Structures are given as structure tokens and as C-alpha cells.
Amino acid sequence: MAPQRTPDSHRRSERSRRAIYDAALALVGEVGYGRTTIEGIAARAGVGKQTIYRWWPSKAAVLMEAFLDMAARQAAEAAGDGDAHGFPDTGDLAADLKTVLRATVDELNDPASQAPTRALTAEAVMDPALAAQFVERLLEPQMRLYVTRLRAAQEAGELRADVDPRTAVELLVAPLTHRWLLRTLPLTHAYADAVVDHALRGMSARP
């Protein structure tokens, strides 16, 4: 008789967690944040709702973690080498910023993530607690990467010393978000490149 193989509980847990992430993102994209429920997520993922409550305290916690996981996977794919936490520093600030903003355009235009991203963005406008989580866990870590790169450019003499890096980040990112939210004009790589060119024209160190 062949020996029985011990079930891999870690692998089973990861499969369940991935199914819950996928279910949560799909539901919030289809029916909105308000109508998404723990029961609905559990049913779609094929798990008991007690499994979800064992890992997360609330619907908001499930969706936030699913959203962060999605963002990390997209960033890893865009990076090409699997490093989702770096920021390119080739010595050419304009090229580095264009690389990152083009990847942002691709993420915002991705059909798989666009609906849940819009749903969570809309809910965050109405829910200060969710907005605080969104900023703390997703936006601020990304903004710090920009700030670090811009400070390095200041030290290298590429940017004026009086430029505030945190404000500069908003000059680069906000136009993309604005165009994506309104959907009145296409969000393209060419637009991202133009944003970088215009921003750097005002921030670059003068000879």
C-alpha cells in the first residue's frame, strides 16, 4: 500500500487566500463596495465565512489586502525582474520617471484592476477610515519611492535645490489620476511622457 501523503496545509491556505482575494476584487468591481459582503466573498471563493473572519476582522480589511496584493503583483510584472519595491535610478531622471509613470498608466488601464480600483477610490471619498488605510498602506509607500529618487536628483544637481520633492511628486502623479478619474481624455504613455517633460521643465536646475 502506498504511503498516504500528508496534506500541505500551507499550500491549501494560500490557495484559499488567493481565491478570497480574487473573489473580493471581482465582487467590488461588479456590484460596488457597499453591496460587497463577507458572505458574498466567501461564496464566490468557495470557502466558509469563518475562514475569512479568522484572517481578517472586516470587509474593508479583506479588500484592502486584496488590493495591495494586486498592486504588488502588477508592480512586479512591470518591473520585469520581480522587484516591486524599487525605483529605477539610471542617472537619467526624465527616463526613470517616464518608466514609472508609463507603468502606472498600464496599471490604471488594466481591465482586470480598473473596476475594483474605481470602486475602492469612490468609497474612500466617503469613508475616512478606508481612505486613511488606502493612503497609509498603498499611496505613501509609493510616494516615498518618488521622493527618494527626486532627492537623489537634487544631490546630483539635476533638480533645483528649492524644489520640495513631496510637492513635485504630486505634480507628476496627480495629472494621471485626474485624467483617469474623469475619463474625458485617453490616458496614454505619450501623456505620461508629456507630464514628465512639463514638470521637469519647471524643476530642473538652470545652468
Backbone as a chain_set.jsonl record, in Angstrom:
{"seq": "MAPQRTPDSHRRSERSRRAIYDAALALVGEVGYGRTTIEGIAARAGVGKQTIYRWWPSKAAVLMEAFLDMAARQAAEAAGDGDAHGFPDTGDLAADLKTVLRATVDELNDPASQAPTRALTAEAVMDPALAAQFVERLLEPQMRLYVTRLRAAQEAGELRADVDPRTAVELLVAPLTHRWLLRTLPLTHAYADAVVDHALRGMSARP", "coords": {"N": [[0.853, -1.19, 0.0], [0.59, 2.167, -0.908], [2.213, 4.843, 0.766], [0.329, 7.282, 2.606], [0.053, 10.655, 1.656], [0.867, 13.496, 3.506], [-1.384, 16.146, 3.888], [-0.727, 19.369, 2.532], [-0.999, 21.96, 4.431], [-0.262, 24.622, 4.361], [-0.06, 25.218, 1.644], [-2.708, 24.771, 0.925], [-3.951, 26.795, 2.423], [-2.893, 29.066, 1.189], [-3.98, 28.807, -1.363], [-6.67, 29.181, -0.728], [-6.566, 31.772, 0.3], [-5.769, 33.197, -1.978], [-7.993, 32.718, -3.604], [-9.911, 34.103, -2.157], [-8.949, 36.735, -2.321], [-9.238, 37.143, -5.125], [-12.008, 36.81, -5.399], [-12.998, 38.904, -3.807], [-12.045, 41.212, -5.145], [-13.277, 40.892, -7.626], [-16.008, 41.014, -6.962], [-16.302, 43.59, -5.777], [-15.76, 45.131, -7.947], [-17.876, 44.448, -9.623], [-20.348, 44.873, -8.225], [-19.921, 46.99, -6.555], [-18.52, 48.622, -3.637], [-20.211, 48.966, -1.397], [-22.232, 47.001, -1.653], [-20.874, 44.683, -1.59], [-20.22, 41.833, 0.35], [-19.06, 39.949, 3.231], [-20.168, 37.404, 3.237], [-20.837, 37.111, 0.54], [-18.283, 37.217, -0.651], [-17.137, 34.925, 0.49], [-18.793, 32.895, -0.556], [-18.29, 33.121, -3.295], [-15.584, 32.564, -3.357], [-15.545, 29.996, -2.523], [-15.216, 29.196, 0.118], [-15.718, 28.895, 3.7], [-17.397, 31.466, 5.573], [-16.318, 31.775, 8.066], [-13.68, 31.213, 7.709], [-12.719, 33.5, 6.447], [-13.19, 35.426, 8.467], [-11.41, 34.501, 10.312], [-8.989, 35.297, 9.351], [-9.216, 37.997, 8.688], [-10.514, 41.05, 10.099], [-12.654, 42.476, 9.048], [-14.739, 43.465, 6.228], [-13.553, 45.622, 4.885], [-10.878, 45.258, 5.541], [-10.29, 42.861, 4.214], [-10.642, 43.624, 1.509], [-8.793, 45.695, 1.286], [-6.347, 44.349, 1.671], [-6.452, 42.565, -0.459], [-6.389, 44.372, -2.547], [-3.886, 45.577, -2.165], [-2.268, 43.365, -2.616], [-2.839, 42.885, -5.316], [-1.803, 45.258, -6.43], [0.902, 44.964, -5.804], [1.578, 42.687, -7.302], [1.148, 43.642, -9.892], [3.087, 45.661, -10.004], [5.398, 44.148, -9.781], [5.319, 42.689, -12.138], [5.519, 44.777, -13.972], [8.033, 45.727, -13.383], [9.642, 43.717, -14.312], [11.842, 42.282, -13.364], [10.893, 41.192, -11.111], [11.125, 42.699, -8.828], [9.219, 44.564, -6.891], [9.55, 46.747, -5.318], [11.441, 48.612, -5.89], [12.85, 51.629, -7.416], [13.633, 52.902, -10.497], [16.962, 53.983, -11.122], [18.81, 55.246, -13.191], [20.46, 57.29, -13.61], [19.438, 59.061, -15.345], [17.032, 61.17, -14.862], [14.609, 61.971, -16.12], [14.076, 59.828, -17.873], [13.798, 57.759, -16.024], [11.534, 58.574, -14.529], [9.61, 58.577, -16.538], [9.526, 55.861, -17.161], [8.39, 54.801, -14.808], [5.932, 56.201, -14.638], [4.728, 55.416, -17.021], [4.317, 52.709, -16.454], [2.461, 53.05, -14.435], [0.323, 54.107, -15.889], [-0.311, 51.823, -17.41], [-1.189, 50.104, -15.363], [-3.466, 51.483, -14.399], [-5.066, 51.378, -16.641], [-5.552, 48.716, -16.947], [-7.91, 46.248, -17.554], [-8.58, 44.264, -15.685], [-8.087, 45.327, -13.2], [-9.21, 47.835, -13.148], [-11.989, 48.241, -12.528], [-12.318, 47.375, -9.713], [-10.476, 49.167, -8.607], [-11.576, 51.683, -9.147], [-13.969, 51.409, -7.701], [-13.083, 51.172, -5.018], [-11.725, 53.579, -4.788], [-13.814, 55.426, -5.045], [-15.332, 54.739, -2.772], [-13.523, 55.376, -0.76], [-13.575, 58.123, -0.81], [-15.899, 58.678, 0.561], [-15.578, 57.354, 2.955], [-13.719, 57.987, 5.608], [-12.043, 56.371, 7.225], [-11.386, 54.168, 5.616], [-10.121, 55.572, 3.586], [-7.886, 56.537, 4.971], [-6.503, 54.156, 5.466], [-5.981, 53.42, 2.839], [-4.278, 55.468, 1.98], [-2.156, 55.244, 3.855], [-1.205, 52.577, 3.567], [-0.88, 52.053, 0.858], [-0.576, 54.381, -0.934], [1.303, 56.192, 0.339], [3.736, 54.629, 0.746], [4.471, 54.319, -1.956], [4.767, 56.984, -2.734], [6.97, 57.713, -1.215], [9.033, 56.391, -2.503], [9.224, 57.843, -4.888], [9.97, 60.34, -3.782], [12.482, 59.749, -2.666], [13.956, 59.219, -4.996], [13.798, 61.713, -6.29], [15.119, 63.357, -4.473], [17.67, 62.301, -4.679], [18.206, 63.157, -7.242], [18.295, 65.902, -6.808], [20.608, 66.07, -5.219], [22.42, 65.322, -7.111], [22.437, 67.49, -8.687], [20.536, 67.753, -10.668], [17.967, 68.679, -10.201], [16.488, 71.733, -9.026], [17.562, 73.164, -5.931], [15.642, 74.287, -4.318], [13.287, 72.979, -4.744], [10.514, 71.245, -3.507], [10.438, 67.92, -2.835], [8.199, 66.306, -2.17], [5.964, 67.79, -2.969], [6.593, 67.931, -5.648], [6.213, 65.302, -6.447], [3.426, 65.125, -6.458], [2.854, 66.824, -8.551], [3.607, 65.234, -10.638], [2.123, 62.819, -10.433], [-0.586, 63.422, -9.942], [-1.858, 64.543, -12.342], [-2.202, 62.248, -13.966], [-3.922, 60.675, -12.419], [-6.137, 62.381, -12.305], [-6.957, 62.529, -15.016], [-7.569, 59.848, -15.411], [-9.677, 59.455, -13.585], [-11.706, 61.166, -14.571], [-12.081, 60.336, -17.196], [-12.34, 61.638, -19.616], [-10.434, 62.114, -21.522], [-7.964, 60.178, -23.288], [-5.775, 58.047, -21.413], [-2.508, 57.74, -21.757], [0.799, 56.464, -22.724], [2.159, 58.489, -24.041], [1.011, 60.755, -22.959], [1.842, 60.508, -20.277], [4.611, 60.809, -20.648], [4.631, 63.461, -21.533], [3.728, 64.799, -19.252], [5.9, 64.395, -17.512], [7.907, 65.785, -18.937], [6.919, 68.443, -18.919], [6.765, 68.947, -16.155], [9.453, 68.662, -15.325], [10.598, 70.677, -16.733], [10.017, 72.901, -15.291], [11.267, 72.345, -12.893], [13.912, 71.627, -13.179], [17.419, 72.139, -12.635], [18.884, 75.236, -13.386], [21.369, 76.228, -15.806]], "CA": [[0.0, 0.0, 0.0], [1.396, 3.387, -0.99], [2.045, 5.687, 1.95], [-0.528, 8.449, 2.425], [0.787, 11.92, 1.674], [0.305, 14.464, 4.446], [-1.853, 17.34, 3.185], [0.061, 20.583, 2.725], [-1.961, 22.953, 4.908], [0.167, 25.95, 3.937], [-0.459, 25.386, 0.24], [-4.169, 24.882, 0.906], [-4.292, 28.12, 2.928], [-2.549, 30.047, 0.169], [-4.992, 28.712, -2.423], [-7.886, 29.811, -0.205], [-6.327, 33.217, 0.393], [-5.795, 33.732, -3.34], [-9.382, 32.679, -4.06], [-10.617, 35.181, -1.457], [-8.528, 37.981, -2.972], [-9.855, 37.242, -6.446], [-13.448, 36.982, -5.223], [-13.249, 40.24, -3.275], [-11.813, 42.199, -6.202], [-14.306, 40.724, -8.65], [-17.305, 41.479, -6.462], [-16.342, 45.039, -5.597], [-15.822, 45.695, -9.285], [-19.17, 44.167, -10.254], [-21.525, 45.397, -7.516], [-19.551, 48.126, -5.73], [-18.049, 48.326, -2.284], [-21.318, 48.903, -0.445], [-23.022, 45.777, -1.795], [-19.999, 43.519, -1.382], [-20.324, 41.338, 1.716], [-18.215, 38.812, 3.582], [-20.864, 36.2, 2.786], [-20.69, 37.032, -0.904], [-16.89, 36.875, -0.944], [-16.927, 33.53, 0.87], [-19.487, 32.035, -1.512], [-17.602, 33.169, -4.578], [-14.266, 31.95, -3.207], [-15.697, 28.586, -2.18], [-14.748, 28.951, 1.48], [-16.668, 29.305, 4.715], [-17.136, 32.841, 6.007], [-15.481, 31.737, 9.265], [-12.287, 31.261, 7.24], [-12.398, 34.912, 6.219], [-13.119, 36.125, 9.75], [-10.222, 34.041, 11.03], [-7.826, 36.001, 8.819], [-9.445, 39.443, 8.59], [-11.572, 41.49, 11.01], [-13.752, 43.184, 8.392], [-14.748, 43.505, 4.765], [-12.575, 46.614, 4.452], [-9.545, 44.666, 5.675], [-10.143, 41.892, 3.123], [-10.498, 44.32, 0.246], [-7.54, 46.439, 1.269], [-5.242, 43.414, 1.468], [-6.559, 42.071, -1.832], [-5.972, 45.461, -3.419], [-2.438, 45.707, -2.021], [-1.67, 42.212, -3.286], [-2.955, 43.13, -6.745], [-0.861, 46.315, -6.79], [2.262, 44.418, -5.723], [1.8, 41.791, -8.439], [1.266, 44.464, -11.091], [4.374, 46.341, -9.973], [6.438, 43.151, -10.048], [5.273, 42.394, -13.568], [6.013, 45.949, -14.701], [9.47, 45.85, -13.159], [10.296, 42.744, -15.176], [12.775, 41.426, -12.635], [10.24, 40.699, -9.907], [11.29, 43.601, -7.687], [8.127, 45.526, -6.907], [9.77, 47.763, -4.309], [12.489, 49.518, -6.291], [12.544, 52.732, -8.315], [14.818, 52.943, -11.35], [17.899, 55.096, -10.981], [19.793, 55.046, -14.248], [21.215, 58.521, -13.774], [18.634, 59.922, -16.221], [15.8, 61.341, -14.101], [13.442, 62.001, -17.008], [13.816, 58.467, -18.344], [13.317, 56.954, -14.895], [10.161, 58.978, -14.221], [8.745, 58.121, -17.627], [9.359, 54.417, -16.992], [7.452, 54.54, -13.713], [4.596, 56.718, -14.968], [4.151, 54.545, -18.055], [3.826, 51.526, -15.763], [1.239, 53.476, -13.74], [-0.721, 54.168, -16.927], [-0.708, 50.451, -17.733], [-1.959, 49.575, -14.239], [-4.772, 52.144, -14.342], [-5.844, 50.965, -17.809], [-5.724, 47.258, -16.939], [-9.325, 45.927, -17.312], [-8.753, 43.403, -14.517], [-7.987, 46.09, -11.954], [-9.82, 49.152, -13.233], [-13.269, 48.309, -11.811], [-12.144, 47.431, -8.259], [-9.76, 50.381, -8.226], [-12.554, 52.773, -9.149], [-14.923, 51.205, -6.608], [-12.437, 51.5, -3.75], [-11.439, 55.012, -4.796], [-15.072, 56.114, -4.764], [-15.715, 54.503, -1.379], [-12.588, 56.085, 0.104], [-14.013, 59.518, -0.733], [-16.986, 58.75, 1.53], [-15.22, 56.645, 4.181], [-12.406, 58.481, 6.037], [-11.202, 55.292, 7.758], [-10.858, 53.431, 4.466], [-9.187, 56.474, 2.907], [-6.651, 56.579, 5.746], [-5.799, 52.902, 5.184], [-5.551, 53.477, 1.447], [-3.116, 56.358, 1.919], [-1.05, 54.738, 4.671], [-0.678, 51.281, 3.172], [-0.591, 51.967, -0.579], [-0.075, 55.591, -1.583], [2.502, 56.772, 0.936], [4.958, 53.887, 0.391], [4.838, 54.628, -3.335], [5.233, 58.366, -2.785], [8.32, 57.788, -0.632], [9.976, 55.97, -3.535], [9.421, 59.016, -5.741], [10.701, 61.364, -3.036], [13.878, 59.317, -2.569], [14.589, 59.398, -6.312], [13.906, 63.139, -6.571], [16.181, 63.902, -3.616], [18.932, 61.896, -5.286], [18.405, 64.04, -8.391], [18.733, 67.188, -6.269], [22.006, 65.932, -4.797], [23.242, 65.219, -8.325], [22.374, 68.759, -9.4], [19.569, 67.721, -11.77], [16.813, 69.479, -9.804], [16.773, 72.906, -8.206], [17.633, 72.855, -4.507], [14.462, 74.801, -3.62], [12.117, 72.156, -5.078], [10.05, 70.329, -2.458], [10.2, 66.647, -3.524], [6.842, 65.768, -1.95], [5.076, 68.535, -3.863], [6.941, 67.546, -7.012], [5.566, 64.017, -6.727], [2.028, 65.375, -6.787], [2.818, 67.405, -9.892], [3.794, 64.156, -11.601], [1.126, 61.746, -10.323], [-1.965, 63.911, -9.935], [-2.483, 64.654, -13.661], [-2.623, 60.933, -14.445], [-5.104, 60.284, -11.65], [-7.235, 63.258, -12.721], [-7.438, 62.098, -16.339], [-8.154, 58.512, -15.243], [-10.962, 59.58, -12.889], [-12.715, 61.835, -15.398], [-12.297, 59.533, -18.415], [-12.705, 62.5, -20.746], [-9.345, 62.027, -22.495], [-7.248, 58.909, -23.114], [-4.597, 58.001, -20.559], [-1.556, 57.056, -22.629], [2.217, 56.652, -22.448], [2.556, 59.8, -24.563], [0.585, 61.742, -21.974], [2.755, 60.38, -19.137], [5.878, 61.428, -21.033], [4.436, 64.915, -21.584], [3.663, 65.271, -17.869], [7.276, 64.439, -17.011], [8.635, 66.862, -19.617], [6.438, 69.734, -18.431], [7.138, 69.098, -14.751], [10.896, 68.856, -15.197], [10.959, 71.976, -17.313], [9.935, 73.9, -14.222], [12.02, 71.965, -11.698], [15.309, 71.322, -13.469], [18.406, 73.15, -12.272], [19.286, 76.074, -14.523], [22.831, 76.387, -15.919]], "C": [[0.892, 1.244, 0.0], [1.164, 4.234, 0.246], [1.182, 6.897, 1.645], [0.309, 9.714, 2.549], [0.091, 12.887, 2.627], [-0.149, 15.706, 3.696], [-0.991, 18.553, 3.518], [-0.89, 21.707, 3.116], [-1.576, 24.361, 4.475], [-0.268, 26.218, 2.5], [-1.973, 25.556, 0.136], [-4.609, 26.267, 1.384], [-4.003, 29.196, 1.891], [-3.537, 30.015, -0.991], [-6.274, 29.406, -1.983], [-7.727, 31.332, -0.155], [-6.387, 33.859, -0.991], [-7.222, 33.759, -3.888], [-10.191, 33.804, -3.419], [-10.242, 36.532, -2.052], [-9.268, 38.174, -4.293], [-11.36, 37.501, -6.343], [-13.774, 38.393, -4.754], [-13.101, 41.3, -4.362], [-12.885, 42.109, -7.287], [-15.636, 41.301, -8.186], [-17.357, 42.996, -6.327], [-16.357, 45.747, -6.947], [-17.182, 45.544, -9.933], [-20.332, 44.883, -9.565], [-21.206, 46.604, -6.643], [-19.178, 47.707, -4.318], [-19.212, 48.103, -1.324], [-22.088, 47.596, -0.48], [-22.169, 44.519, -1.697], [-20.056, 43.117, 0.083], [-19.333, 40.2, 1.954], [-18.84, 37.52, 3.086], [-20.718, 36.016, 1.28], [-19.28, 36.649, -1.319], [-16.644, 35.397, -0.666], [-17.561, 32.587, -0.141], [-18.747, 31.984, -2.837], [-16.25, 32.469, -4.506], [-14.349, 30.463, -2.888], [-15.139, 28.234, -0.817], [-15.857, 29.333, 2.451], [-16.354, 30.714, 5.19], [-16.294, 32.872, 7.287], [-14.0, 31.749, 8.899], [-11.856, 32.703, 7.036], [-12.248, 35.645, 7.54], [-11.916, 35.68, 10.586], [-8.984, 34.829, 10.599], [-7.99, 37.519, 8.811], [-10.595, 39.862, 9.503], [-12.783, 42.093, 10.324], [-13.652, 43.065, 6.88], [-13.688, 44.471, 4.241], [-11.162, 46.044, 4.5], [-9.278, 43.659, 4.564], [-9.837, 42.614, 1.818], [-9.191, 45.096, 0.172], [-6.368, 45.506, 1.012], [-5.261, 42.841, 0.057], [-6.057, 43.124, -2.812], [-4.46, 45.646, -3.367], [-1.71, 44.563, -2.724], [-1.706, 42.402, -4.797], [-1.939, 44.174, -7.204], [0.573, 45.799, -6.781], [2.564, 43.511, -6.906], [1.956, 42.581, -9.728], [2.626, 45.15, -11.154], [5.509, 45.38, -10.286], [6.491, 42.813, -11.532], [5.85, 43.549, -14.38], [7.514, 46.09, -14.568], [10.247, 44.867, -14.012], [11.229, 41.807, -14.449], [12.189, 40.931, -11.323], [10.397, 41.592, -8.706], [10.247, 44.692, -7.751], [8.413, 46.718, -6.017], [10.843, 48.77, -4.711], [11.967, 50.646, -7.154], [13.775, 52.884, -9.182], [15.672, 54.175, -11.096], [19.046, 54.85, -11.952], [20.735, 56.231, -14.391], [20.514, 59.505, -14.684], [17.261, 60.061, -15.571], [14.567, 61.29, -14.996], [13.085, 60.6, -17.473], [13.257, 57.601, -17.222], [11.863, 57.288, -14.557], [9.194, 58.506, -15.303], [8.511, 56.609, -17.534], [8.307, 54.105, -15.942], [6.047, 55.025, -14.06], [3.939, 55.916, -16.092], [3.599, 53.263, -17.429], [2.54, 51.845, -15.0], [0.073, 53.564, -14.71], [-1.225, 52.765, -17.254], [-1.557, 49.844, -16.619], [-3.362, 50.171, -14.205], [-5.667, 51.713, -15.503], [-6.125, 49.47, -17.856], [-7.183, 46.913, -16.634], [-9.547, 45.099, -16.049], [-8.759, 44.191, -13.22], [-8.77, 47.394, -11.969], [-11.117, 49.245, -12.418], [-13.093, 48.304, -10.29], [-11.401, 48.676, -7.796], [-10.714, 51.562, -8.16], [-13.531, 52.636, -7.977], [-14.315, 51.59, -5.264], [-12.102, 52.986, -3.666], [-12.693, 55.804, -4.445], [-15.479, 55.943, -3.305], [-14.803, 55.261, -0.434], [-12.948, 57.562, 0.23], [-15.052, 59.696, 0.364], [-16.614, 58.172, 2.891], [-13.824, 57.076, 4.634], [-11.483, 57.375, 6.548], [-10.578, 54.486, 6.626], [-9.833, 54.279, 3.716], [-7.847, 56.515, 3.631], [-5.829, 55.31, 5.518], [-5.192, 52.931, 3.783], [-4.278, 54.311, 1.318], [-1.921, 55.739, 2.629], [-0.394, 53.499, 4.076], [-0.304, 51.199, 1.693], [0.071, 53.227, -1.12], [1.238, 56.092, -0.99], [3.777, 55.967, 0.653], [5.422, 54.167, -1.035], [5.4, 56.043, -3.452], [6.656, 58.496, -2.24], [9.383, 57.349, -1.638], [10.277, 57.12, -4.496], [10.298, 60.052, -5.041], [12.184, 61.018, -2.946], [14.613, 59.549, -3.888], [14.785, 60.88, -6.624], [14.981, 63.8, -5.704], [17.561, 63.527, -4.159], [19.244, 62.788, -6.49], [18.834, 65.437, -7.937], [20.213, 67.14, -5.887], [22.95, 65.859, -5.999], [23.217, 66.502, -9.148], [21.405, 68.782, -10.561], [18.34, 68.575, -11.479], [17.256, 70.663, -8.966], [16.716, 72.538, -6.721], [16.38, 73.31, -3.771], [13.182, 74.017, -3.944], [11.779, 71.253, -3.891], [9.7, 68.995, -3.115], [8.786, 66.117, -3.352], [5.817, 66.472, -2.829], [5.33, 68.147, -5.316], [6.288, 66.225, -7.4], [4.116, 64.238, -7.156], [1.879, 66.004, -8.167], [2.93, 66.323, -10.965], [2.631, 63.177, -11.61], [-0.301, 62.251, -10.488], [-2.582, 64.056, -11.329], [-2.971, 63.314, -14.212], [-3.9, 60.492, -13.737], [-6.323, 61.09, -12.082], [-7.813, 62.806, -14.054], [-8.118, 60.734, -16.249], [-9.531, 58.594, -14.594], [-12.043, 60.15, -13.806], [-13.048, 61.068, -16.669], [-12.699, 60.371, -19.616], [-11.671, 62.436, -21.865], [-8.574, 60.734, -22.251], [-6.025, 59.065, -22.216], [-3.568, 57.126, -21.259], [-0.112, 57.256, -22.15], [2.674, 58.037, -22.911], [2.173, 60.9, -23.576], [1.498, 61.707, -20.75], [4.1, 61.043, -19.447], [5.766, 62.953, -21.038], [4.369, 65.509, -20.183], [5.065, 65.401, -17.285], [8.034, 65.613, -17.635], [8.223, 68.229, -19.085], [6.875, 69.973, -16.997], [8.625, 69.404, -14.604], [11.347, 70.187, -15.795], [10.926, 73.074, -16.246], [10.805, 73.598, -13.031], [13.507, 71.772, -11.938], [16.215, 72.484, -13.057], [18.815, 73.934, -13.518], [20.818, 76.148, -14.589], [23.283, 77.684, -15.232]], "O": [[1.822, 1.358, 0.798], [0.034, 4.334, 0.725], [1.278, 7.479, 0.565], [1.162, 9.828, 3.43], [-1.124, 13.072, 2.56], [0.633, 16.273, 2.932], [-0.578, 18.732, 4.664], [-1.513, 22.332, 2.257], [-2.445, 25.202, 4.245], [-0.775, 27.293, 2.179], [-2.463, 26.377, -0.639], [-5.534, 26.85, 0.819], [-4.784, 30.135, 1.734], [-3.893, 31.058, -1.54], [-6.893, 30.131, -2.762], [-8.637, 32.077, -0.521], [-6.977, 34.925, -1.165], [-7.614, 34.714, -4.559], [-11.058, 34.392, -4.066], [-11.109, 37.38, -2.266], [-9.849, 39.229, -4.546], [-11.916, 38.303, -7.094], [-14.718, 39.01, -5.246], [-13.944, 42.19, -4.48], [-13.344, 43.129, -7.802], [-16.31, 42.001, -8.941], [-18.343, 43.621, -6.718], [-16.906, 46.842, -7.07], [-17.604, 46.405, -10.705], [-21.202, 45.439, -10.236], [-22.112, 47.188, -6.049], [-19.477, 46.6, -3.871], [-19.197, 47.161, -0.532], [-22.551, 47.126, 0.56], [-22.697, 43.407, -1.721], [-19.952, 43.969, 0.965], [-18.837, 39.576, 1.016], [-18.144, 36.641, 2.576], [-20.503, 34.903, 0.801], [-19.096, 35.847, -2.235], [-16.027, 34.698, -1.469], [-16.95, 31.596, -0.541], [-18.598, 30.916, -3.43], [-15.815, 31.851, -5.478], [-13.349, 29.749, -2.97], [-14.648, 27.126, -0.603], [-16.816, 30.01, 2.078], [-15.193, 31.122, 5.212], [-15.632, 33.87, 7.568], [-13.166, 32.228, 9.667], [-10.746, 33.082, 7.412], [-11.295, 36.401, 7.726], [-11.463, 36.412, 11.466], [-8.049, 35.007, 11.379], [-7.004, 38.248, 8.916], [-11.554, 39.108, 9.668], [-13.84, 42.215, 10.943], [-12.64, 42.631, 6.329], [-13.004, 44.172, 3.263], [-10.347, 46.308, 3.617], [-8.171, 43.603, 4.028], [-8.893, 42.264, 1.109], [-8.554, 45.15, -0.88], [-5.484, 45.831, 0.219], [-4.21, 42.652, -0.555], [-5.381, 42.803, -3.789], [-3.821, 45.85, -4.399], [-0.668, 44.767, -3.347], [-0.726, 42.116, -5.485], [-1.291, 44.004, -8.236], [1.368, 46.154, -7.651], [3.664, 43.549, -7.457], [2.79, 42.244, -10.568], [3.247, 45.219, -12.214], [6.467, 45.741, -10.97], [7.568, 42.668, -12.11], [6.576, 43.336, -15.351], [8.196, 46.513, -15.501], [11.384, 45.141, -14.399], [11.4, 40.659, -14.859], [12.89, 40.324, -10.514], [9.854, 41.282, -7.646], [10.353, 45.626, -8.546], [7.593, 47.634, -5.956], [11.129, 49.695, -3.951], [10.811, 50.643, -7.575], [14.879, 52.987, -8.648], [15.156, 55.271, -10.883], [20.097, 54.323, -11.589], [21.681, 56.199, -15.178], [20.934, 60.656, -14.796], [16.418, 59.175, -15.709], [13.585, 60.63, -14.658], [11.913, 60.224, -17.466], [12.347, 56.802, -17.444], [11.055, 56.389, -14.325], [8.079, 58.083, -14.999], [7.406, 56.138, -17.803], [7.439, 53.256, -16.15], [5.072, 54.322, -13.796], [2.719, 55.757, -16.105], [2.537, 52.784, -17.827], [1.635, 51.013, -14.925], [-1.039, 53.143, -14.39], [-2.431, 52.546, -17.363], [-2.535, 49.149, -16.893], [-4.339, 49.45, -14.004], [-6.89, 51.686, -15.365], [-6.867, 49.009, -18.724], [-7.665, 47.251, -15.552], [-10.592, 45.217, -15.41], [-9.373, 43.767, -12.241], [-8.977, 48.001, -10.918], [-11.321, 50.22, -11.695], [-13.671, 49.162, -9.622], [-11.667, 49.186, -6.708], [-10.663, 52.354, -7.219], [-13.88, 53.628, -7.337], [-14.962, 52.26, -4.46], [-12.186, 53.583, -2.592], [-12.643, 56.738, -3.645], [-15.925, 56.899, -2.671], [-15.262, 55.746, 0.601], [-12.664, 58.187, 1.252], [-15.091, 60.734, 1.024], [-17.274, 58.474, 3.885], [-12.834, 56.58, 4.097], [-10.273, 57.431, 6.33], [-9.392, 54.159, 6.666], [-8.805, 53.772, 3.266], [-6.794, 56.528, 2.994], [-4.606, 55.373, 5.392], [-4.049, 52.523, 3.573], [-3.327, 53.918, 0.642], [-0.814, 55.707, 2.09], [0.831, 53.38, 4.078], [0.509, 50.356, 1.313], [1.156, 53.159, -1.699], [2.181, 56.385, -1.725], [4.809, 56.563, 0.347], [6.622, 54.243, -1.297], [6.373, 56.28, -4.167], [7.45, 59.292, -2.743], [10.5, 57.867, -1.632], [11.427, 57.345, -4.872], [11.246, 60.575, -5.627], [13.041, 61.882, -3.128], [15.752, 60.016, -3.899], [15.822, 61.267, -7.163], [15.675, 64.707, -6.163], [18.498, 64.324, -4.107], [20.4, 63.133, -6.731], [19.643, 66.083, -8.602], [20.973, 68.058, -6.196], [24.108, 66.269, -5.928], [23.885, 66.601, -10.177], [21.426, 69.715, -11.364], [17.737, 69.132, -12.397], [18.276, 70.604, -8.28], [15.913, 71.7, -6.313], [16.073, 72.778, -2.704], [12.107, 74.368, -3.459], [12.653, 70.582, -3.342], [8.744, 68.94, -3.888], [8.226, 65.539, -4.283], [4.912, 65.837, -3.37], [4.398, 68.046, -6.114], [5.862, 66.046, -8.54], [3.64, 63.612, -8.103], [0.9, 65.75, -8.87], [2.407, 66.48, -12.069], [2.194, 62.746, -12.677], [-1.131, 61.583, -11.105], [-3.754, 63.714, -11.492], [-4.024, 63.246, -14.846], [-4.836, 60.0, -14.367], [-7.419, 60.543, -12.211], [-9.032, 62.712, -14.202], [-9.119, 60.487, -16.922], [-10.452, 57.885, -15.0], [-13.173, 59.662, -13.81], [-14.173, 61.141, -17.164], [-13.335, 59.863, -20.539], [-11.997, 62.677, -23.027], [-8.534, 60.245, -21.122], [-5.333, 60.082, -22.256], [-3.736, 55.909, -21.344], [0.163, 58.096, -21.293], [3.485, 58.68, -22.244], [2.92, 61.859, -23.382], [1.888, 62.757, -20.239], [4.658, 61.751, -18.609], [6.683, 63.652, -20.606], [4.893, 66.597, -19.945], [5.382, 66.399, -16.639], [8.726, 66.35, -16.933], [9.075, 69.078, -18.827], [7.307, 71.073, -16.652], [9.01, 70.297, -13.85], [12.369, 70.743, -15.393], [11.695, 74.034, -16.291], [11.069, 74.489, -12.223], [14.286, 71.756, -10.985], [15.827, 73.65, -13.123], [19.06, 73.353, -14.574], [21.486, 76.132, -13.555], [24.475, 77.993, -15.22]]}, "num_chains": 1, "name": "protein.A"}
